[in-house]
Amino acid sequence: MAKGHRSQIKRERNANNDKRPSAKLSYARVSVQKACFVLDAIRGKDVQTALGIVAYNPRYASKLIEKLLKSAIANAENNNGMDKTKLFVEECYANQAPVMKRFQPRSQGRAYRILKRNSHITVVLNQR
């Protein structure tokens, strides 16, 4: 357990807070595997190139990630005062969210489970 007063512990924890601009989409109705196809394509690219990639990508997840990327760019400009032309995608990842379980009737009175997977998608930007 950490030593010191509770307020001191909180101050130390908040001092290590990440200052990079980011955006997070929770409970996106797309599986992690399908989101990662698009995220792998934009990781490490500058934001203009990344926006071009997701704009012309035919996958459903690219529409979600495009909105998320635009939100992260707006956060960088408005909250952190960063220059849009110097930004690049430093991190982007998708984590598994709770799965919705649905049942489909099958032959001979059986029930077939369908898993509708969700994901939490995060995009983190930084300046070059």
C-alpha positions, -999 to 999 in steps of 0.1 A, spaced: 0 0 0 12 35 -8 26 57 20 14 92 28 -18 110 32 -47 103 9 -46 137 -7 -8 134 -13 -14 100 -30 -41 115 -53 -18 144 -62 10 121 -72 -13 99 -92 -28 129 -111 7 143 -118 14 112 -139 -17 120 -160 -12 115 -197 -13 149 -215 -16 135 -251 -49 143 -268 -72 113 -273 -107 102 -280 -125 70 -269 -156 53 -283 -172 29 -258 -196 1 -267 -191 3 -305 -211 -23 -323 -182 -38 -341 -159 -67 -331 -124 -60 -320 -109 -80 -349 -129 -60 -375 -119 -27 -359 -82 -37 -358 -81 -41 -396 -87 -3 -399 -67 7 -368 -36 -12 -381 -38 8 -413 -37 42 -396 -13 35 -367 18 58 -369 5 79 -398 0 116 -398 -36 127 -393 -42 139 -429 -31 105 -443 -51 87 -417 -82 106 -425 -77 98 -462 -73 61 -454 -105 58 -433 -125 80 -457 -119 55 -486 -119 23 -466 -151 3 -474 -153 -13 -439 -181 -4 -414 -155 3 -387 -138 30 -407 -169 53 -404 -167 50 -366 -129 55 -365 -132 85 -389 -155 103 -364 -133 93 -335 -101 106 -353 -118 139 -360 -128 142 -324 -93 135 -312 -80 162 -337 -105 187 -323 -95 178 -287 -58 184 -296 -66 218 -312 -91 231 -286 -79 216 -253 -41 214 -259 -35 241 -284 -16 218 -308 -11 224 -345 -32 202 -367 -5 198 -394 21 183 -369 -2 157 -354 1 119 -359 -16 88 -346 7 76 -319 -16 48 -304 -48 33 -316 -63 1 -302 -96 -17 -296 -105 -36 -264 -133 -61 -260 -166 -47 -245 -195 -67 -230 -209 -92 -255 -247 -93 -262 -260 -129 -263 -289 -137 -286 -306 -170 -295 -317 -182 -329 -341 -211 -332 -326 -241 -350 -339 -275 -362 -354 -301 -338 -362 -275 -311 -326 -265 -305 -314 -230 -297 -283 -215 -314 -264 -188 -295 -253 -157 -315 -227 -135 -299 -230 -98 -309 -196 -85 -300 -188 -49 -289 -156 -30 -285 -140 0 -269 -119 19 -295 -93 44 -284 -72 68 -306 -42 87 -291 -25 115 -310 9 133 -305 29 160 -321 60 155 -342 
